[in-house]
Amino acid sequence: MARPLVFRSMTTRDLPAILGIEEGSFPSPWSRALFEKELATTWASLVVAEEQGVGGARIVGYSCAWRVVDEIHLLNVAVHPARRGRGLGRELVERVLQEASSAGARTVLLEVRAGNRPARRLYGRLGFRSVRVRRGYYGPGQDALVLEHVLGG
């Protein structure tokens, strides 16, 4: 049975849990300093998904996005390994899309590692389309696909 989830703004108190998920999710994880910088950025939106349980609340995922004029840039999304494959990543991205639409944004952009097939499938199902390649974005031989979701269209 799925436990109830609460979505809320990230705080510095969340960073130990966030860094654990980040380090278990990416070959080049964001640092604590980078998350702290994002938390201090006025145009950034950082959201955590918190699972409510008998022992208290536990952070199981998060997203980080920027609003740049009429675009939203989805910078980071990650889900705790124990919660993957249950739709939480989709829910986090859908929340970014909903917030973008409510804010009057025209598009949502992101980069995804070309070899990350599960993420590419998810983004494709949500209406993202590849618009270009950033060669070596994630390091030598590790390209990024730039994906775009046009809102309201």
C-alpha positions as CSV (number, residue, x, y, z in Angstrom):
1,M,0.0,0.0,0.0
2,A,1.4,3.4,-1.0
3,R,2.0,5.8,1.8
4,P,0.7,9.4,1.6
5,L,3.0,11.9,0.0
6,V,3.3,15.6,0.8
7,F,5.0,18.0,-1.6
8,R,6.6,21.1,-0.1
9,S,9.4,23.6,-0.6
10,M,12.9,22.3,0.1
11,T,14.8,23.7,3.1
12,T,18.5,23.5,4.2
13,R,17.4,21.0,6.8
14,D,16.4,18.6,4.0
15,L,19.9,18.6,2.4
16,P,21.3,15.5,4.2
17,A,18.5,13.4,2.8
18,I,18.6,15.1,-0.6
19,L,22.3,14.6,-0.9
20,G,21.9,10.9,-0.1
21,I,19.4,10.5,-3.0
22,E,21.5,12.7,-5.3
23,E,24.6,10.6,-4.7
24,G,22.7,7.4,-5.3
25,S,21.2,8.7,-8.5
26,F,23.9,10.5,-10.6
27,P,27.5,9.8,-11.5
28,S,28.3,13.5,-11.1
29,P,26.0,14.5,-8.2
30,W,25.3,18.1,-7.2
31,S,27.2,19.3,-4.1
32,R,25.7,20.6,-0.9
33,A,27.1,24.1,-1.9
34,L,25.2,23.9,-5.2
35,F,21.9,23.0,-3.5
36,E,22.5,25.8,-1.0
37,K,23.0,28.2,-3.9
38,E,19.8,27.1,-5.6
39,L,17.9,27.5,-2.3
40,A,19.1,31.2,-2.2
41,T,18.2,31.8,-5.8
42,T,14.9,33.8,-6.1
43,W,13.9,32.4,-9.5
44,A,14.5,28.7,-8.4
45,S,11.8,26.4,-7.2
46,L,13.0,23.4,-5.2
47,V,10.3,20.9,-4.1
48,V,10.6,17.7,-2.0
49,A,8.3,14.7,-2.0
50,E,7.9,13.5,1.6
51,E,6.5,10.1,2.4
52,Q,4.4,10.0,5.5
53,G,4.9,6.9,7.7
54,V,4.5,5.6,11.2
55,G,8.1,6.5,12.0
56,G,7.7,10.1,10.6
57,A,8.2,11.7,7.3
58,R,11.0,10.7,4.9
59,I,12.1,12.5,1.8
60,V,11.8,10.2,-1.2
61,G,12.3,12.6,-4.2
62,Y,12.8,16.2,-5.3
63,S,12.9,18.6,-8.2
64,C,14.7,21.8,-9.0
65,A,13.6,24.3,-11.6
66,W,14.3,27.8,-12.7
67,R,11.9,30.4,-14.2
68,V,13.6,32.4,-16.9
69,V,11.1,34.9,-18.3
70,D,8.5,32.7,-20.0
71,E,10.5,29.4,-19.8
72,I,11.0,26.9,-17.1
73,H,14.3,25.1,-16.9
74,L,14.0,21.7,-15.1
75,L,17.5,21.3,-13.7
76,N,17.2,18.3,-11.5
77,V,14.8,15.5,-10.6
78,A,15.6,12.5,-8.5
79,V,13.8,9.7,-6.7
80,H,15.0,7.5,-3.9
81,P,16.1,4.1,-5.3
82,A,13.5,2.3,-3.1
83,R,10.7,4.4,-4.6
84,R,11.6,4.2,-8.3
85,G,9.3,2.7,-10.8
86,R,6.1,3.8,-8.9
87,G,5.3,7.0,-10.7
88,L,6.9,9.5,-8.3
89,G,9.3,10.8,-10.9
90,R,6.4,11.4,-13.2
91,E,4.4,13.1,-10.5
92,L,7.4,15.4,-9.7
93,V,7.7,16.4,-13.4
94,E,3.9,16.8,-13.8
95,R,4.0,19.2,-10.9
96,V,6.7,21.3,-12.6
97,L,4.5,21.3,-15.8
98,Q,1.4,22.4,-13.8
99,E,3.3,25.2,-12.0
100,A,4.8,26.3,-15.3
101,S,1.4,26.5,-17.0
102,S,-0.1,28.3,-14.0
103,A,2.7,30.8,-14.1
104,G,2.1,31.5,-17.8
105,A,5.3,29.9,-19.1
106,R,5.4,28.9,-22.8
107,T,7.9,26.1,-22.6
108,V,9.7,23.8,-20.2
109,L,13.3,22.8,-21.1
110,L,15.6,20.2,-19.7
111,E,18.8,18.2,-20.4
112,V,18.8,14.5,-20.1
113,R,21.8,12.1,-20.4
114,A,21.4,10.5,-23.9
115,G,21.9,7.1,-22.4
116,N,19.3,7.5,-19.7
117,R,16.5,5.5,-21.4
118,P,14.0,5.4,-18.4
119,A,14.1,9.2,-18.1
120,R,13.8,9.7,-21.8
121,R,10.8,7.4,-21.9
122,L,9.2,9.3,-19.1
123,Y,9.8,12.7,-20.6
124,G,8.5,11.4,-24.0
125,R,5.3,10.2,-22.4
126,L,4.8,13.6,-20.8
127,G,5.1,15.4,-24.2
128,F,8.8,16.4,-24.3
129,R,10.5,16.4,-27.7
130,S,14.2,16.4,-28.4
131,V,15.3,19.8,-29.9
132,R,19.1,19.5,-30.0
133,V,22.2,17.6,-28.6
134,R,24.8,19.1,-26.3
135,R,27.9,17.1,-27.1
136,G,30.0,16.1,-24.0
137,Y,27.6,17.9,-21.6
138,Y,28.0,15.2,-19.0
139,G,31.7,14.6,-19.8
140,P,33.7,13.1,-22.6
141,G,31.4,10.9,-24.8
142,Q,28.4,11.7,-22.6
143,D,26.0,13.8,-24.6
144,A,22.8,15.5,-23.3
145,L,19.6,15.7,-25.2
146,V,17.9,19.0,-24.8
147,L,14.2,18.3,-24.5
148,E,11.3,20.8,-24.8
149,H,7.7,20.7,-23.7
150,V,5.5,23.4,-25.3
151,L,2.7,24.3,-22.9
152,G,-0.8,24.8,-24.1
153,G,-0.1,23.2,-27.4
